[in-house]
């Protein structure tokens, strides 16, 4: 193992966790009415919208501290898949004016979380490298 692997895992966890947490805190302060409307428009029960708090607040905090890291990362992956399905599926194959993928932010959260789920938390975490779920 490279001596920088655990630092890289920490940087990845902090990047995905902190940046996604900002979105969750915004929803906590401003509500999830729009998400609830999208959920119901797709025939799902309204309470499914509250899952955004798990995927964008609880899971990112766990990623940041490195506790239940792999499970939390899978929760973020699922959260992002639902977000893309509900709010962005019509944008999957679109580019921005500057040539970037229109869903690059969602993609970075999704694939960053997938990488964390595969790599685990690393040594610099509450669970340490020994934690089975880290």
Order of alpha helices (4+ residues) and beta strands (2+ residues): alpha-alpha-alpha-alpha-alpha
